[in-house]
């Protein structure tokens, strides 16, 4: 092969790689950037405050030592307060008997059942009884990489009666990690025993053999021994999830069985043509929720909502319900493929509403890649660029164009957005 | 282009535009380099966070995205130094129920994963970021001659790998 042929071949391979991989990228958005920076500044300020207290405390302590003061620093002086970095105290389950020893889960010996996933997951995430240390255990090597199980500490453990016996059981998020993007997670039920050890009841989410479902940790709830959880479809190493279903499971003596909710997922659309966006499960990104990553909304008659998870996993209580309404949907094409814009109103928990015109993407990138419908990269939004309202959208004057009517301080104007100007894979606002 | 005056506050439209225009490309470059799409996204997001916190300064740069790329690349290099065969892993561990990239993408990812770290970086920046040798040298912190050498060896090895996989 000549150098020219080699170079041509590599350029072609990388161009295809780039084109395909671009579809898997789902930005967290600039709102997430802003909230992260705010959070980091807040943490830094707190850290600086602690440092200042420490600096002040040292001379006070030294003074007490040098003067032989038997009482130490007087009350109220920095340095006499309780330690800032006190270890969290385990809170025993209210229903646990008084003589029962609380399990030390991060350092417990836990029997991990066989994973119900496909051949490789089952092979890689080995069943066995492992002794954890600080919530983690390395249980093997695979092609030079460590295989680990880790307990997800980003969300509080759920404690509730699952087996009908005295005492509460524990639901733990357990992640099996290998190299690359391989991090399947399962919900594991454990029964605390009086001696402080735990007995494994089993995996809660029990789809058909050969399947592992991704689920939303924050959605796990228990009522009357029934565990309900939002599942998002088969676990995968690439892409994002666009569907959610609430399914319920109950422990039936030897294993968990599904007792409510759908038992299968509908096929996601593979094309925008004929798509009824108002009746679709849809992933929405960049919707003005500070610190939130994305929402999955099951639209029915153009309306839907989602309890979204915060990006700040250190604060697991931060969840919020956002409501969404599809106000308009325009497919523009066929030049360069199918492309669409949707006008969506989002309503925050505090009642604040915003409108955005999103790029609509069907994320199917190949056989088996059923990523579903995604709303992303808003081309217009209220509160940005002087836009005070978005009145509507309709087909534009030419192929691959959409007309968006916005209101600004200067009045109402029709803006034309065109897909694929000068070969770009995005919408461009035509100057008026 | 050097802007006449820095923005008076962070969070201007310039940052939004920079993010929208470059997040995807940067993520794909890091994904090719490290073999993990999810972590590539997180690192690019982190790089943009760092840019945002210094936006008054960075927005005055001729090429702000170069700063973001450099930060993301540094993060990737430090965090994934040992992730040499991630893409190879992905190829070998495709699950029936796990969405699979196309065979060509898998083949290229697998081939990239076999390259030494420096060669892989040079190749990715050349073919995916379309960067000239001088800029690659800046990102990778190496002399231009060294980058040329990495690039030459990397592309030769890649071509051989891909041909081998075809046969």
Interface residues (C-beta under 8 A of the other chain):
Chain A: X1 X6 X7 X9 X10 X11 X13 X14 X16 X17 X18 X20 X21 X22 X24 X25 X26 X27 X28 X29 X30 X32 X33 X34 X36 X37 X40 X41 X117 X118 X119 X120 X121 X124 X142 X143 X144 X145 X178 X179 X180 X181 X182 X183 X210 X211 X212 X234 X235 X236 X237 X238 X239 X365 X366 X367 X368 X369 X370 X371 X377 X384 X385 X426
Chain B: X11 X13 X15 X16 X19 X20 X23 X24 X25 X27 X28 X31 X32 X35 X36 X37 X38 X39 X41 X45 X48 X49 X52 X53 X82 X83 X84 X85 X86 X87 X88 X89 X90 X92 X93 X94 X95 X96 X97 X98 X99 X100 X101 X102 X104 X105 X107 X108 X109 X127 X128 X155 X156 X158 X159 X162 X163
